[in-house]
Every structure is written in C-alpha cells, then in structure tokens.
Amino acid sequence: MGKFAWQDGVAFLAGLVALLAPELWADNAGQQPLMVLGALLALAGLYNLLGATGPSAWTATAFATLLFVSPWAFNFTSEHAAAWTAWIGGGLAAIVGLWGATQARDAATA
C-alpha cells in the first residue's frame, strides 16, 4: 500500500475505539484484552499510516483477527457492549486489512 492508505486509517481508528471503549462502560468486562489488542492494532495502523518501517498490513490484520475472536477466547460474550465492540471493530479492520494487504501484494507483483 502506498503512503496514507485508507485501510491503515481504518485499522488505527478501530484500534483506538477498542482501546478507549472500556473506559466508557460502567463495568470492566473484557477490559484487558480490548485495551491490549486495541493498542496493538492502533499502533500497527499508525505505523503503516505514517509510512514508517515496522509492522506490515498483515500484522494489523492479525491483530484485528485476534480482536475479533477475543470475546470467545477470554469469555466475555455475555457482556454485550464489550463483545460487540470487539466483533465490529475487529471484523471491520480484519476485512479491510485483508483486502488492503492483498491489493498491496498484487500491486507489488504486477
């Protein structure tokens, strides 16, 4: 992907939402996995957005996928706000990241 790819912006924003969302809830459901994975996703998106050498688009996609499966892995599916934040943010960032990473790979091989 070129510099300032919109896919990296989506990864950054999804990570930022996952990082900050637990502070907006009254309970602490899913707080640790959301904050850790959200921070990792936001940092990966920010590095890619700024064009710095560091994690690739595949790394951001992996963090997004981990964020998506975290409600099942850390057993907070019954906490709807935390679970839906992880599913929507992680799913959206994973789909966009996968699409962007394959676009970048196709452009590099063409």
C-alpha distances in whole Angstrom, upper triangle without the diagonal:
4,7,8,6,9,9,9,12,14,13,15,18,18,19,21,23,24,25,27,29,31,33,33,35,39,39,37,36,32,32,31,28,27,27,26,23,22,22,20,17,17,17,14,12,14,13,9,10,12,9,12,13,14,13,10,8,11,14,13,14,17,18,18,20,22,23,23,26,27,30,32,31,33,35,35,34,38,36,35,33,31,30,29,27,25,25,23,21,20,20,18,15,16,15,12,11,12,11,7,7,9,7,5,8,10,8,9,12,13
4,6,6,10,10,10,12,15,15,16,18,20,20,22,24,25,26,28,30,33,34,34,37,40,40,38,37,34,34,33,30,29,28,27,25,23,23,21,19,18,18,15,13,14,13,9,9,10,8,11,13,14,14,12,11,15,16,15,17,20,21,20,23,25,25,26,29,30,33,34,34,35,38,37,37,40,38,37,35,33,33,31,29,28,28,26,23,23,23,20,18,19,18,15,14,15,14,10,11,13,10,8,11,13,10,11,14,15
4,6,9,11,9,11,14,14,14,17,19,19,20,23,24,24,26,28,31,32,32,35,39,39,37,36,33,32,31,29,27,27,26,24,22,21,20,18,16,16,14,12,11,10,8,7,7,5,9,11,13,14,12,12,16,17,15,17,20,20,20,23,25,25,26,29,30,33,35,34,35,38,37,37,40,38,36,34,32,32,31,28,27,28,26,23,23,23,21,18,19,20,16,15,17,16,12,13,16,14,11,15,16,14,14,18,18
4,6,9,7,8,11,12,12,14,16,17,17,20,21,22,23,25,28,29,29,32,36,36,34,34,31,30,30,28,25,25,24,22,20,19,19,16,15,14,13,10,10,10,8,5,7,7,11,14,15,15,14,12,16,17,15,17,20,20,19,22,24,23,24,28,28,31,33,33,33,36,34,34,37,35,33,31,30,30,28,25,25,25,23,20,21,21,18,16,18,18,14,14,17,16,12,14,17,14,13,17,18,16,17,20,21
4,5,6,7,9,10,11,13,15,16,17,19,21,22,23,25,28,29,29,31,35,35,34,33,30,29,29,27,24,24,24,21,19,19,18,15,14,15,13,10,11,11,8,6,9,9,13,15,15,14,12,10,14,15,13,14,18,18,17,20,22,21,22,25,26,29,31,31,32,34,33,32,35,34,32,29,28,28,26,24,23,23,21,18,18,19,16,13,15,15,11,11,13,12,8,11,13,11,10,14,15,13,15,18,19
4,5,5,6,9,10,11,12,14,15,16,18,20,21,22,25,27,26,29,32,33,31,31,28,27,28,25,23,23,23,20,18,19,18,15,14,15,13,10,11,13,10,8,11,12,15,17,18,16,14,12,15,16,13,14,18,17,16,18,21,20,20,24,25,27,29,29,30,32,31,30,33,31,29,26,25,25,23,21,20,20,18,15,16,16,13,11,14,13,9,10,13,11,9,12,14,12,12,16,17,16,18,21,21
4,5,5,6,9,10,11,12,14,15,17,18,20,21,24,26,26,28,31,31,30,28,26,25,25,23,20,21,21,18,16,17,16,12,12,14,11,8,11,12,9,8,12,13,15,17,16,14,12,9,11,13,10,10,14,14,12,15,17,17,17,20,22,24,26,26,27,29,28,27,30,29,27,25,23,23,21,19,18,18,15,13,13,13,10,8,10,10,6,6,9,8,6,9,12,11,11,14,15,15,17,20,20
4,5,5,6,9,10,11,12,14,15,16,18,20,23,24,25,27,30,30,28,27,25,24,23,21,19,19,18,16,14,14,13,10,9,10,8,5,7,8,6,5,9,10,12,14,13,11,10,8,11,11,8,10,13,13,12,15,17,16,17,20,21,24,26,26,26,29,27,27,30,28,27,25,23,23,21,19,18,18,16,13,13,14,12,9,11,12,9,8,11,11,9,10,13,13,12,15,17,17,17,21,22
4,5,5,6,8,10,10,12,14,15,16,18,21,22,22,25,28,29,27,27,24,23,23,21,18,18,19,16,14,14,14,11,9,11,10,6,7,10,9,6,10,12,14,16,16,14,14,11,14,14,11,13,16,15,13,17,18,17,18,21,22,24,26,26,27,29,27,27,30,28,26,23,22,22,20,18,17,18,16,13,14,15,12,10,13,13,10,10,14,14,11,14,17,16,15,19,20,19,21,24,25
4,5,5,6,8,10,10,12,14,15,16,19,21,21,23,26,27,25,24,22,21,22,19,17,17,18,15,12,14,14,10,9,12,11,8,10,13,11,10,13,15,17,19,17,15,14,12,14,14,10,11,14,13,11,14,16,14,15,18,19,21,23,24,24,26,24,24,27,25,23,20,19,19,17,14,14,15,12,9,10,11,8,6,10,10,8,8,12,12,11,13,16,15,16,19,20,20,22,25,25
4,6,5,6,8,10,11,12,14,15,18,20,20,22,26,25,24,23,20,19,19,17,14,14,14,12,9,11,10,6,6,9,8,5,8,10,9,9,13,14,15,16,15,12,12,9,11,11,7,8,11,9,8,11,13,11,13,16,17,19,21,21,22,24,23,23,25,23,22,20,18,18,17,14,13,14,12,9,9,10,8,5,8,10,8,7,11,12,11,12,15,16,15,18,20,20,21,24,25
4,6,5,6,9,10,10,12,14,17,18,19,21,25,25,23,22,20,18,18,17,14,13,14,12,9,9,9,6,4,7,7,4,6,9,9,8,11,13,14,16,14,13,13,11,14,12,9,11,14,11,10,14,15,13,15,18,18,20,23,23,23,25,23,24,26,24,23,20,18,19,18,15,14,16,14,10,11,14,12,9,12,14,12,11,15,16,14,15,18,19,18,21,23,23,23,26,28
4,5,5,6,9,10,10,12,15,16,16,19,22,23,21,21,19,18,18,17,14,13,15,13,9,10,12,9,7,10,11,8,9,13,13,11,14,16,18,20,18,16,17,15,17,16,12,13,16,13,11,15,16,13,15,18,18,20,23,23,23,24,22,23,25,22,21,18,16,17,16,12,13,14,12,9,11,13,11,9,13,14,12,12,16,17,16,17,20,20,20,23,25,25,26,29,30
4,5,5,6,9,10,10,13,15,15,17,21,21,19,18,16,15,16,14,11,12,13,10,7,10,11,8,7,11,11,9,11,14,14,13,16,18,19,21,19,16,17,14,15,14,11,11,13,11,8,12,13,10,11,15,14,16,19,19,19,21,19,19,21,19,17,15,13,14,12,9,9,11,9,5,7,10,8,6,10,12,11,11,14,16,15,17,20,20,20,23,25,25,26,29,30
4,5,5,6,9,10,12,14,15,17,20,20,18,17,14,13,13,12,9,9,9,7,4,6,7,5,4,8,9,8,10,13,13,13,16,18,18,19,17,15,15,14,15,13,9,11,12,9,8,12,12,9,11,14,13,15,18,18,18,20,18,19,22,19,18,16,14,14,14,10,10,12,11,7,8,11,11,8,11,14,13,12,16,17,17,17,21,21,21,23,26,26,27,29,31
4,5,5,6,8,11,12,13,15,19,19,17,17,15,13,14,13,10,9,11,10,6,7,9,8,6,9,11,10,10,13,15,14,16,18,19,21,19,17,18,17,18,16,13,15,16,13,12,15,15,12,15,18,16,18,21,21,20,22,20,21,23,20,19,16,14,16,15,11,12,14,13,10,11,14,13,11,15,17,16,15,19,20,19,20,24,24,24,26,29,29,29,32,34
4,5,5,6,9,10,10,12,16,17,15,15,14,12,14,13,9,9,12,11,7,9,12,10,9,12,14,13,14,17,18,17,19,22,22,24,22,20,21,19,20,18,15,16,17,14,12,15,15,12,13,16,15,16,19,20,19,20,18,18,20,17,16,12,11,13,12,8,9,12,10,8,10,13,12,11,15,17,16,16,19,21,20,22,25,25,25,28,30,30,31,34,35
4,6,5,7,10,11,12,15,15,13,12,10,9,10,9,6,6,9,8,5,8,10,9,9,12,14,13,15,17,18,18,20,23,23,24,21,19,20,18,19,17,14,15,15,12,10,13,12,9,11,13,11,12,16,16,15,17,14,15,17,14,14,11,9,10,10,7,7,10,10,7,9,12,12,11,14,16,16,16,19,21,21,22,25,26,26,28,30,31,31,34,36
4,6,7,8,10,12,15,15,13,13,11,9,9,9,6,4,7,8,5,6,9,9,8,11,13,13,14,17,18,18,20,22,22,23,20,19,20,19,20,17,15,16,16,13,12,15,14,11,14,16,13,15,18,18,16,18,16,18,19,16,16,13,11,13,14,10,10,14,14,11,12,15,15,14,16,19,19,18,21,23,23,23,26,27,27,29,32,32,32,35,37
4,6,6,7,10,13,13,12,13,12,9,11,12,9,7,11,11,8,9,13,12,11,14,16,16,16,19,21,20,21,24,24,26,23,22,24,22,23,21,18,19,20,16,16,18,17,14,16,18,16,17,20,20,18,20,17,19,20,16,16,13,11,14,14,11,12,15,15,12,14,17,17,16,19,21,21,21,24,26,25,26,29,30,30,32,34,34,35,38,40
4,5,5,7,11,11,10,11,10,9,11,12,8,8,12,12,9,12,15,14,13,16,18,18,18,22,23,22,24,27,27,28,26,24,25,24,24,22,19,20,20,17,15,18,17,13,15,17,15,14,18,19,17,18,15,16,17,13,12,9,8,11,11,8,10,13,12,11,13,16,16,16,18,21,21,21,24,26,25,27,30,30,31,33,35,35,36,39,40
4,5,5,8,8,7,8,8,5,9,10,7,7,11,12,11,12,15,16,15,18,20,20,21,24,25,25,27,29,29,30,27,25,27,26,26,23,21,22,21,18,17,19,17,14,15,17,14,13,17,17,15,16,13,14,15,11,12,9,7,11,12,9,11,14,15,13,15,18,19,18,20,23,23,23,26,28,28,29,32,33,33,35,37,38,39,41,43
4,6,8,9,8,10,11,8,11,13,11,9,13,15,13,14,17,17,16,19,22,21,21,24,26,25,27,30,29,31,29,27,29,28,28,26,23,24,24,20,20,22,20,17,19,21,18,17,21,21,18,19,16,18,18,14,15,12,11,14,15,12,14,18,18,16,18,21,21,21,23,26,26,26,29,31,30,31,34,35,35,37,40,40,41,43,45
4,7,9,10,11,12,11,14,15,12,12,16,17,14,16,19,19,18,21,23,22,23,26,27,26,28,31,31,33,31,29,30,29,29,27,24,25,26,22,21,23,22,18,19,21,19,18,21,22,20,20,17,18,18,14,14,10,10,14,14,12,14,17,17,16,18,21,21,21,24,26,26,26,29,31,30,32,35,35,36,38,40,40,41,44,46
4,5,7,9,11,10,13,15,12,13,17,17,16,18,21,21,20,23,25,25,25,28,30,29,31,34,34,35,33,31,32,30,30,28,25,26,26,23,21,23,21,18,19,20,18,16,19,20,18,17,14,15,14,11,11,8,9,12,13,11,14,16,17,16,18,21,21,22,24,26,27,27,30,32,32,33,36,37,37,39,41,42,43,46,47
4,7,9,12,11,15,17,15,15,19,20,19,20,24,24,23,26,28,28,29,32,33,32,34,37,37,38,36,34,35,34,34,31,29,29,29,26,24,26,24,21,22,23,20,18,21,22,19,18,15,16,15,11,12,10,11,15,16,15,17,19,20,20,22,24,25,26,28,30,30,31,33,35,36,37,39,40,41,43,45,46,47,49,51
4,6,9,9,12,14,13,14,17,18,18,20,22,23,23,25,27,28,29,31,33,32,34,37,36,37,35,32,34,33,32,30,28,28,27,24,23,24,22,19,20,20,17,15,18,19,16,15,12,14,12,9,11,10,9,13,15,14,15,18,19,19,21,23,24,25,26,29,30,30,32,34,35,36,38,40,40,42,44,45,46,48,50
4,6,5,8,11,10,11,14,15,15,17,19,20,21,23,25,25,26,29,30,30,32,35,34,35,32,30,31,30,30,27,25,26,24,21,21,22,19,16,18,18,15,13,16,16,13,13,10,13,13,10,12,11,9,12,14,13,14,17,19,18,19,22,23,23,25,27,28,28,30,33,33,34,36,38,38,40,42,43,44,46,48
4,5,8,9,9,11,14,14,15,17,19,19,20,23,24,25,26,29,30,30,32,34,34,34,31,29,30,29,28,26,24,24,23,20,19,19,17,14,15,15,12,10,13,13,10,9,6,9,9,6,9,9,6,9,12,11,12,14,16,16,17,19,21,21,22,25,26,26,28,31,31,32,34,36,36,38,40,41,42,44,46
4,6,6,6,8,10,11,12,14,16,16,17,20,21,22,23,26,27,27,29,31,31,31,28,25,27,25,24,22,20,20,19,16,15,16,13,11,12,12,8,7,10,10,7,8,6,9,10,8,10,9,6,8,11,10,9,12,14,14,14,17,19,19,19,22,24,23,25,28,28,28,31,33,33,34,37,38,39,41,43
4,6,5,6,9,10,10,12,14,15,16,18,20,21,22,24,25,26,28,30,29,30,26,24,26,25,25,22,20,21,20,16,16,17,15,12,14,14,11,11,14,13,10,12,10,13,14,11,13,11,8,10,13,11,11,14,16,15,15,18,20,19,20,23,24,24,26,28,29,29,32,33,33,35,37,38,39,41,43
4,5,5,6,8,10,11,12,14,15,16,18,20,21,22,24,25,27,29,27,28,24,22,24,24,23,20,19,20,18,14,15,16,13,11,14,14,10,11,14,12,10,12,11,14,16,14,16,14,11,13,15,13,12,16,17,16,15,19,20,19,20,23,24,23,25,28,28,28,31,33,32,33,36,37,37,39,42
4,6,5,6,8,10,11,12,14,15,16,18,19,21,22,23,25,27,26,26,22,20,22,21,20,17,16,16,14,11,12,13,9,8,11,10,7,9,11,10,8,11,10,13,15,13,15,14,10,11,13,12,9,13,15,13,12,15,17,16,17,20,21,20,22,25,25,25,27,29,29,30,33,34,34,36,39
4,6,5,6,8,10,10,11,14,15,16,17,20,21,21,23,25,25,25,22,20,21,20,19,17,15,15,14,11,11,12,10,7,10,11,8,9,12,12,10,12,11,13,15,13,13,11,8,9,11,9,7,11,12,10,10,13,15,14,15,18,19,18,20,23,23,23,26,28,28,29,32,33,33,35,38
4,6,5,6,9,10,10,12,14,15,16,18,20,20,22,24,23,24,21,19,21,20,20,17,15,17,16,12,13,15,12,10,13,14,11,13,16,15,13,15,14,16,18,15,16,14,11,13,14,11,10,14,15,12,13,16,17,16,17,20,21,20,22,25,24,24,27,29,28,30,33,34,34,36,38
4,5,5,6,9,10,11,12,14,15,17,18,20,21,23,21,22,18,16,19,18,18,15,13,15,14,10,12,13,11,9,13,14,11,13,16,14,13,16,15,18,20,18,19,17,13,15,17,14,12,15,17,14,13,17,18,16,17,20,20,19,21,24,23,23,26,28,27,28,31,32,32,34,37
4,5,5,6,8,10,10,12,14,15,16,18,20,21,20,20,17,14,16,15,15,12,10,12,10,6,8,10,7,6,10,11,9,12,14,13,12,15,15,16,19,17,18,16,13,13,15,12,9,12,14,11,9,13,14,12,13,16,17,15,17,20,20,19,23,24,24,25,28,29,29,31,33
4,5,5,6,8,10,10,12,14,15,16,18,20,19,20,17,15,16,15,16,13,10,12,12,8,8,11,10,7,11,13,11,13,16,15,15,17,16,17,20,17,17,15,12,13,14,10,9,12,12,9,9,13,13,11,13,16,16,15,17,20,19,19,23,24,24,25,28,29,29,31,33
4,5,5,6,9,10,10,12,14,15,16,18,17,18,15,14,16,15,16,13,11,14,13,10,11,14,12,11,14,16,14,17,19,18,17,20,19,21,23,21,21,18,15,17,17,14,13,16,16,13,12,16,16,13,15,19,18,16,19,22,20,20,24,25,24,26,29,29,29,32,34
4,5,5,6,9,10,11,12,14,15,17,15,16,12,10,13,13,13,9,8,11,10,7,9,12,10,10,13,15,14,17,19,17,17,20,20,21,24,22,22,20,17,18,19,16,14,16,17,13,12,15,16,13,13,17,17,14,17,20,18,18,21,23,21,23,26,26,26,29,31
4,5,5,6,8,10,11,12,14,15,15,16,13,10,11,10,11,8,6,8,9,6,6,10,10,9,12,14,13,16,19,17,18,20,20,21,24,22,21,19,16,17,17,14,12,14,14,10,9,12,12,9,10,14,13,11,14,16,15,15,18,20,19,20,23,24,24,26,29
4,6,5,6,9,10,10,12,14,14,15,13,11,13,12,14,11,8,11,12,9,10,13,13,12,14,17,16,19,21,21,20,23,22,23,25,23,22,20,17,18,18,15,14,16,15,11,11,14,14,10,13,16,14,13,16,18,16,17,20,21,20,22,25,25,25,28,30
4,5,5,6,9,10,10,12,11,12,10,9,11,12,13,10,9,12,13,10,12,15,15,14,17,19,18,21,24,22,22,25,24,25,28,26,26,23,20,21,21,18,17,19,19,15,14,17,17,13,15,18,16,14,17,19,17,17,21,21,20,22,25,24,24,27,29
4,5,5,6,8,10,11,10,10,8,6,8,8,10,7,5,9,10,8,10,13,13,13,16,18,18,21,23,22,22,25,25,26,29,27,26,24,21,22,22,19,17,19,18,15,13,16,15,12,13,15,14,11,14,16,14,13,17,18,16,18,21,21,20,23,26
4,6,5,6,9,10,10,12,10,9,9,8,11,9,6,9,12,10,10,14,15,14,16,19,19,22,24,23,24,26,25,26,29,27,26,23,21,22,21,18,16,18,17,13,13,15,13,10,12,14,12,10,13,14,12,12,16,16,15,17,20,20,20,23,25
4,5,5,6,8,9,11,10,10,11,11,14,12,10,13,15,13,14,17,18,17,19,22,22,24,27,26,26,29,28,28,31,29,28,25,23,24,23,20,19,21,20,16,16,18,17,13,15,18,15,13,17,18,15,15,19,19,17,20,23,22,22,25,27
4,5,5,6,5,7,6,7,9,10,13,11,10,13,15,14,15,18,19,18,21,23,23,26,28,27,27,30,30,31,33,31,31,28,26,26,26,23,21,23,22,18,18,20,19,15,17,19,16,14,17,18,15,15,18,18,16,18,21,20,20,23,25
4,5,5,6,8,7,7,7,7,11,10,9,12,14,13,14,17,18,18,20,23,23,26,28,27,28,31,30,31,34,32,31,29,26,27,26,23,21,22,21,18,17,19,17,13,15,16,14,11,14,15,12,11,15,15,12,15,18,17,16,20,21
4,5,8,10,11,11,11,10,14,13,11,14,17,16,16,19,20,20,21,25,25,27,30,29,29,32,31,31,34,32,31,28,26,27,26,22,22,23,21,18,18,19,17,14,16,17,14,12,16,16,12,13,17,16,14,17,19,18,18,22,23
4,6,9,10,12,12,12,16,15,14,17,19,18,19,22,23,22,25,27,27,30,32,31,32,35,34,34,37,35,34,31,29,30,29,25,25,26,24,21,21,23,21,17,19,21,18,16,19,19,16,16,20,18,16,19,21,19,19,23,24
4,7,9,10,10,11,15,14,14,17,19,18,19,22,23,23,25,28,28,31,33,32,33,36,35,36,39,37,36,33,31,31,30,27,26,27,26,23,22,24,22,18,20,21,18,15,18,18,15,14,18,17,14,16,19,17,16,20,21
4,6,9,10,12,15,14,14,17,18,18,20,22,23,23,26,28,28,31,33,31,32,35,35,36,39,37,36,33,31,32,31,28,27,28,27,24,23,25,23,20,21,22,20,17,20,20,17,16,19,19,16,18,21,19,18,21,23
4,7,8,11,13,12,13,17,17,17,19,22,22,23,26,27,28,31,33,31,32,35,35,36,39,37,37,35,32,32,32,29,27,29,28,25,23,25,24,20,21,23,20,17,19,20,17,16,19,19,15,17,20,19,17,20,22
4,6,10,11,9,11,14,14,14,17,19,19,20,23,24,24,28,29,27,28,31,31,33,36,34,34,32,29,29,29,26,24,26,26,22,21,23,22,18,18,21,19,16,17,19,17,15,18,19,16,17,20,20,18,21,23
4,7,8,6,7,10,11,11,13,15,16,17,19,21,21,24,26,24,25,28,28,29,33,31,31,29,26,26,26,24,21,22,22,19,17,19,19,15,15,17,16,13,14,16,14,12,15,17,14,15,19,19,17,20,23
4,5,5,7,9,10,11,13,15,16,17,19,21,21,25,26,25,26,29,29,30,33,32,31,30,27,26,26,24,21,22,22,19,17,18,17,14,13,15,14,10,11,13,11,8,12,13,10,11,15,15,14,16,19
4,5,5,6,9,10,11,12,14,15,17,19,20,23,24,23,25,28,28,28,31,30,29,27,25,24,24,21,19,19,19,16,14,15,14,11,10,12,10,6,8,10,7,6,9,10,9,10,13,14,13,16,18
4,5,5,6,9,10,10,12,14,15,17,18,22,22,21,23,26,26,26,30,29,28,27,25,23,23,21,19,19,19,16,14,14,14,11,9,11,11,7,7,10,9,6,9,12,10,10,14,15,15,16,19
4,5,5,6,9,10,11,12,14,16,16,20,21,19,21,24,24,25,28,27,27,26,23,22,22,20,17,18,18,16,13,15,15,11,10,13,13,9,10,13,12,10,13,15,14,14,17,18,18,20,22
4,5,5,6,9,10,10,12,14,15,18,20,19,20,23,23,23,26,25,24,23,20,20,19,17,15,15,15,12,10,12,12,8,8,11,10,7,9,12,11,10,13,15,14,15,18,19,19,21,23
4,5,5,6,9,10,10,13,14,17,18,18,19,22,22,22,25,24,23,22,20,19,18,16,14,14,14,12,9,10,10,7,5,8,8,5,6,10,9,8,11,13,13,14,17,18,18,20,22
4,5,5,6,9,10,11,12,16,16,15,17,20,20,20,24,23,23,22,19,18,18,17,14,14,15,13,10,11,12,10,7,11,12,9,9,13,13,11,14,16,16,16,19,21,21,22,25
4,5,5,6,9,10,10,14,15,14,15,18,18,19,22,21,21,20,17,16,16,14,11,13,14,11,8,11,12,9,8,12,13,10,11,15,15,14,16,19,18,19,22,23,23,25,28
4,5,5,6,9,10,13,14,14,15,18,17,17,21,19,19,17,15,14,14,12,9,9,10,8,4,7,8,6,5,9,10,8,10,13,13,13,16,18,18,19,21,23,23,25,27
4,5,5,6,9,11,12,12,14,16,16,16,20,19,19,18,16,14,14,13,10,9,11,10,6,7,9,8,6,9,11,10,10,13,14,14,16,18,19,19,22,24,24,25,28
4,5,5,6,10,10,9,11,14,14,15,18,18,18,17,14,13,14,13,9,10,12,11,7,10,12,11,9,13,15,13,13,17,18,17,19,22,22,22,25,27,27,28,31
4,6,5,8,10,10,10,13,12,13,16,15,15,14,11,10,11,9,6,7,9,8,5,8,11,9,9,12,14,13,14,17,18,18,20,22,23,24,26,28,28,30,32
4,6,7,9,10,11,12,12,11,15,14,14,13,11,9,9,9,5,5,8,7,4,6,9,9,8,11,13,13,14,16,18,18,20,22,23,24,26,28,28,30,32
4,6,6,6,9,10,11,10,14,14,14,15,12,9,11,11,8,7,11,11,8,9,13,13,11,14,16,16,16,19,21,20,22,24,25,25,28,30,30,31,34
4,5,5,6,8,8,9,12,12,13,13,10,8,11,11,7,8,12,11,9,11,14,14,13,16,19,18,18,22,23,22,24,27,27,28,30,32,32,34,36
4,6,5,5,5,5,9,9,10,11,8,5,9,10,7,8,11,12,11,12,15,16,15,18,20,20,21,24,25,25,27,29,30,31,33,35,35,37,39
4,6,5,7,6,10,11,12,14,11,9,12,13,10,10,14,15,13,14,17,18,17,19,22,21,21,24,26,26,27,30,31,31,33,35,36,37,39
4,6,8,9,13,13,15,16,13,11,14,15,12,12,16,16,14,15,19,18,17,20,22,21,22,25,26,25,27,30,30,30,33,35,35,36,39
4,6,8,11,11,14,14,11,10,14,14,11,13,17,16,15,17,20,20,19,22,24,23,24,27,28,28,30,32,33,33,36,37,38,39,41
4,6,8,9,12,13,11,9,13,14,12,13,17,17,16,18,21,21,21,23,26,25,26,29,30,30,32,34,35,35,38,40,40,41,44
4,5,5,8,10,7,6,10,11,10,12,15,15,15,17,19,20,20,22,25,25,26,28,30,30,32,34,35,35,38,40,40,42,44
4,5,7,9,8,5,8,11,10,10,13,15,14,15,18,19,19,21,24,24,25,27,29,29,31,33,34,35,37,39,40,41,43
4,6,9,9,7,10,13,13,13,15,17,17,18,21,22,23,24,27,27,28,30,32,33,34,36,38,38,40,42,43,45,46
4,6,6,6,9,10,11,12,14,16,16,18,20,21,22,24,26,26,28,30,31,32,34,36,37,38,40,41,42,44,46
4,6,5,6,8,10,10,12,14,15,16,17,19,20,22,24,25,26,28,29,30,32,34,35,36,38,40,41,43,44
4,6,5,6,9,10,11,12,14,15,16,18,19,21,22,23,25,27,28,29,31,33,34,35,37,38,40,42,43
4,6,5,6,9,10,11,12,14,15,16,18,20,21,22,23,26,26,27,30,31,32,33,35,37,38,40,41
4,5,5,6,9,10,10,12,14,15,16,18,20,20,22,24,25,26,28,30,31,32,34,35,36,38,40
4,5,5,6,8,9,10,12,14,15,16,18,19,20,22,23,25,27,28,29,31,32,34,35,37,38
4,6,5,6,8,10,11,12,14,15,16,17,19,21,22,23,25,27,28,29,31,32,34,36,37
4,6,5,5,8,10,10,11,14,15,15,17,19,20,21,23,25,26,27,29,31,32,33,35
4,6,5,6,8,10,10,12,14,15,16,18,19,20,22,24,25,26,28,30,31,32,34
4,6,5,6,8,10,11,12,14,15,16,18,19,21,22,24,26,27,28,30,32,33
4,6,5,6,8,10,11,12,14,15,16,18,20,21,22,24,26,27,28,30,31
4,6,5,6,9,10,10,12,14,15,16,18,20,20,22,24,25,26,28,30
4,6,5,6,9,10,10,12,14,15,17,18,20,21,22,24,26,27,28
4,5,5,6,8,10,11,12,14,16,17,18,20,21,22,24,26,27
4,6,5,6,8,10,10,12,14,15,16,18,20,21,22,24,25
4,6,5,6,8,10,10,12,14,15,16,18,20,21,22,24
4,5,5,6,9,10,11,12,14,15,17,18,20,21,23
4,6,5,6,8,10,10,12,14,15,16,18,20,21
4,5,5,6,8,10,10,12,14,15,16,18,20
4,5,5,6,9,10,11,12,14,15,17,18
4,6,5,6,9,10,11,12,14,16,16
4,5,5,6,9,10,10,12,14,15
4,5,5,6,9,10,11,12,14
4,5,5,6,9,10,11,12
4,5,5,6,9,10,11
4,5,5,6,9,10
4,5,5,6,9
4,5,5,6
4,6,5
4,6
4
